[in-house]
Amino acid sequence: MRDLIRAALSDTDPDGPLRWHVICLLRQRADLESFIEARRLCAADNVAERLLGVDIMGMLRPFVDRTLPVLRYLAASEDDAMVLYSILIAFGHLADPRSLPSVIDLACHDDARVRYGAAYALQHVLGDPPDRAGLEMLRTLAADADADVADWASLGVSLRAAE
């Protein structure tokens, strides 16, 4: 496990192929050891390690009940915009409505990357029937000054309307 983590951390590009290859391997394993390592990384002082931990957690659906409290804590306490963005993407991948309050809280963040992550996550965590406050926030993001945020949120509004 430590060799895999070292390999992932050696790829300094957050979208790097080696990094995501390791994350995919851990998603396939979907075991307790992967979760424990991801949780350890999320508590690191180093941004790169926290980012990797969050990205791994977002792929561990079998551990969603253990993952959500960690990610929600980070969503409330993290300062780094890229880590916050990754937390929101993880919430979207996990698609659990229990993360909705955290997503709504971050949807008005100053950094457009974080709002983009919120626009992505919202459509996946609204629940069924969709939460009204979540839908309203998605509509608000559809009018965001950042074109990428607005486009992604508009897509989410359209997809939810088609259901």
C-alpha positions as CSV (number, residue, x, y, z in Angstrom):
1,M,0.0,0.0,0.0
2,R,2.7,2.5,0.9
3,D,4.5,1.8,-2.4
4,L,1.2,2.6,-4.3
5,I,0.8,5.8,-2.3
6,R,4.4,6.9,-2.9
7,A,3.9,6.2,-6.6
8,A,0.8,8.3,-6.7
9,L,2.4,11.2,-4.8
10,S,5.4,11.1,-7.2
11,D,3.0,12.2,-10.0
12,T,2.7,15.9,-9.0
13,D,0.0,16.6,-11.6
14,P,-3.5,16.3,-9.9
15,D,-4.8,14.8,-13.2
16,G,-1.6,12.8,-13.8
17,P,-1.9,9.3,-15.3
18,L,0.2,7.5,-12.7
19,R,-1.7,9.2,-9.8
20,W,-5.1,8.2,-11.3
21,H,-3.9,4.7,-12.1
22,V,-3.2,4.2,-8.4
23,I,-6.5,5.7,-7.4
24,C,-8.3,3.3,-9.9
25,L,-6.4,0.3,-8.4
26,L,-7.5,1.3,-4.9
27,R,-11.1,1.8,-6.2
28,Q,-11.0,-1.8,-7.5
29,R,-9.7,-3.1,-4.2
30,A,-12.3,-1.2,-2.3
31,D,-11.0,-2.7,0.9
32,L,-10.6,-1.4,4.5
33,E,-6.9,-1.0,4.0
34,S,-7.5,1.5,1.1
35,F,-10.0,3.4,3.2
36,I,-7.7,3.6,6.2
37,E,-4.8,4.8,4.1
38,A,-7.1,7.4,2.4
39,R,-8.3,8.6,5.8
40,R,-4.7,8.9,7.0
41,L,-3.8,11.0,4.0
42,C,-6.8,13.3,4.6
43,A,-5.3,14.2,8.0
44,A,-1.9,15.1,6.6
45,D,-0.3,18.5,6.9
46,N,0.7,18.3,3.2
47,V,-1.8,19.5,0.7
48,A,-0.8,17.0,-1.9
49,E,-1.4,14.1,0.5
50,R,-4.8,15.5,1.6
51,L,-5.7,15.9,-2.1
52,L,-4.8,12.3,-2.8
53,G,-6.7,11.1,0.3
54,V,-9.8,12.9,-0.8
55,D,-9.6,11.6,-4.4
56,I,-9.2,8.0,-3.1
57,M,-12.2,8.4,-0.7
58,G,-14.4,9.7,-3.5
59,M,-13.9,6.3,-5.2
60,L,-14.6,4.1,-2.2
61,R,-18.4,3.7,-2.4
62,P,-18.5,0.6,-0.2
63,F,-17.2,2.9,2.6
64,V,-19.6,5.8,2.1
65,D,-20.8,5.7,5.7
66,R,-17.3,6.1,6.9
67,T,-16.1,8.4,4.2
68,L,-18.8,11.1,4.4
69,P,-18.0,12.2,8.0
70,V,-14.3,12.7,7.0
71,L,-15.2,14.6,3.8
72,R,-17.8,16.7,5.6
73,Y,-15.2,17.6,8.3
74,L,-12.7,18.6,5.6
75,A,-15.3,20.6,3.7
76,A,-15.8,22.7,6.8
77,S,-12.2,23.1,7.8
78,E,-10.1,23.0,4.7
79,D,-8.5,26.2,3.3
80,D,-7.0,25.0,0.0
81,A,-9.2,25.5,-3.0
82,M,-8.0,22.5,-4.9
83,V,-8.7,20.2,-1.9
84,L,-12.2,21.8,-1.6
85,Y,-12.8,21.2,-5.3
86,S,-11.8,17.5,-4.9
87,I,-14.0,17.1,-1.9
88,L,-16.9,18.4,-3.9
89,I,-16.1,16.0,-6.8
90,A,-15.9,13.2,-4.3
91,F,-19.3,14.1,-3.0
92,G,-20.6,13.9,-6.5
93,H,-19.0,10.5,-7.1
94,L,-20.5,9.2,-3.9
95,A,-23.9,10.6,-4.8
96,D,-25.1,10.6,-1.2
97,P,-27.7,13.2,-0.2
98,R,-26.2,13.4,3.3
99,S,-23.4,15.6,1.8
100,L,-25.9,18.2,0.4
101,P,-25.5,20.7,3.3
102,S,-21.7,20.7,2.8
103,V,-22.1,21.2,-0.9
104,I,-24.5,24.1,-0.4
105,D,-22.1,25.7,2.1
106,L,-19.3,25.6,-0.5
107,A,-21.4,26.7,-3.5
108,C,-20.8,30.4,-2.7
109,H,-17.1,30.1,-2.3
110,D,-14.9,32.9,-3.7
111,D,-12.9,30.5,-5.8
112,A,-14.5,29.5,-9.1
113,R,-12.9,26.1,-9.0
114,V,-14.8,25.4,-5.7
115,R,-18.1,26.7,-7.2
116,Y,-17.5,24.5,-10.2
117,G,-17.1,21.5,-7.9
118,A,-20.3,22.4,-6.2
119,A,-22.1,22.7,-9.5
120,Y,-20.9,19.2,-10.4
121,A,-21.8,17.7,-7.0
122,L,-25.2,19.3,-6.6
123,Q,-26.9,17.4,-9.4
124,H,-25.8,14.1,-7.8
125,V,-26.6,14.8,-4.2
126,L,-30.1,16.4,-4.5
127,G,-31.9,13.3,-3.5
128,D,-35.2,12.0,-4.7
129,P,-37.4,14.0,-4.7
130,P,-34.8,16.7,-5.2
131,D,-34.1,19.0,-2.2
132,R,-35.6,22.5,-2.9
133,A,-32.7,24.4,-1.4
134,G,-30.2,22.3,-3.4
135,L,-32.1,22.9,-6.7
136,E,-32.3,26.6,-5.9
137,M,-28.5,26.7,-5.4
138,L,-28.0,24.8,-8.7
139,R,-30.1,27.5,-10.4
140,T,-28.1,30.2,-8.7
141,L,-24.9,28.7,-9.9
142,A,-26.4,28.5,-13.4
143,A,-26.1,32.3,-13.4
144,D,-22.6,32.4,-12.0
145,A,-20.1,35.0,-13.4
146,D,-17.7,32.2,-14.3
147,A,-18.8,30.6,-17.6
148,D,-17.6,27.1,-16.7
149,V,-19.5,27.1,-13.4
150,A,-22.6,28.5,-15.1
151,D,-22.5,25.9,-17.9
152,W,-22.0,22.9,-15.6
153,A,-24.8,24.1,-13.3
154,S,-27.1,24.7,-16.3
155,L,-26.5,21.2,-17.4
156,G,-27.4,20.0,-13.9
157,V,-30.6,22.0,-14.0
158,S,-31.5,20.6,-17.4
159,L,-30.8,17.0,-16.4
160,R,-32.9,17.3,-13.2
161,A,-35.7,18.9,-15.2
162,A,-35.7,16.0,-17.6
163,E,-36.3,13.4,-14.9
